[in-house]
């Protein structure tokens, strides 16, 4: 599709700002002074797993995936956005030349101008999207405890039970079991060897008076999984017939599940109906960028259409009252389909990620995205800045706690409860007990 000119905006090069909106949760979203290099992926694996896989802009071009904003420095902020942001996410490019911001796009976009800051202008644009779609206000998020940042994939059933025994020390609604309970990526109903009785574990969680939560990556299929070996017809394919590359993680190649295939769709429904039957009513669905990867599918639909259809399928299976948190998720195509949204890359015990790629886990990238996507909270969904980690040994834990306090909509703890010192326990109690503002940007 040919790129077309959209507008040219005179700017003050010393005062102007260009705001990029990244494709998915982990894609850097931030503002730049003209001439400042934009963040770009460190390699092809990260490009597929944390950016939009189809293409990258030229080094001297700023790109928003369906949304970009230009503050000229001496006038109203220009917001340039997809004319149909939930169904069409064009790449919108801004080049700086001769004191002008030159905007181009490959599909239909709209241009709005708003007074105030970039965040305030983006909030006004988001208000217009909410009004045009008739979206209801997002439901308040429960507080959660998550196993991930203490145990990662080494979590065991005994670890969860041990924390459940002392969970009354912090004000938590949901106990969420993260990655590690399943045998393989894609085999969500097959337990790992460290979980003897997954349904029984969730029964113990609900019997304790907590809600039960679970992590899945429903649109990923690991190369070692039963799904990959037994149902290769369920995978999204390249034009040469090979499975689409969905990244590399867990020491294996990853493929994308074709949710438009009747067998794959029934499998997804069965998984989430089964989890519902286990008493689970909080779902963190992760790495869901895979549902929108380009490729050949059973149905002749666009990647975004396939992705939105798959989210609806999951919602139908878990029921309307269950709480749905998206992560690693295409941002604009998820509007209206999730209750909460991770708006940043994962945090980590270390502040900066190795190599400086801020789409990788680390507080630095999480803070950058959490601040720049604050306008989405209370409009499209509840923003999830990622979990509070407050135990000793976490770099800059005080700064991270302050960020969660200022920008957290969904509040979660991811420390072993008995590993918290006095400061960590008091901070966790305070942040999980704080009221969450209706909007982060008004």
PyMOL commands that set and color helices and strands:
alter all, ss='L'
color gray80, all
select helices_A, chain A and resi 44-50+118-133+148-154+157-164+167-169+198-207+226-230+232-234+262-277+288-292+303-318+332-334+354-356+363-372+374-376+397-407+417-419+422-433
alter helices_A, ss='H'
color red, helices_A
select strands_A, chain A and resi 4-10+17-20+30-32+62-65+67-71+77-82+91-97+100-105+109-114+144-146+174-177+182-184+187-191+211-216+220-222+248-249+252-256+280-285+323-326+340-342+382-384+412-413
alter strands_A, ss='S'
color yellow, strands_A
deselect
rebuild
show_as cartoon
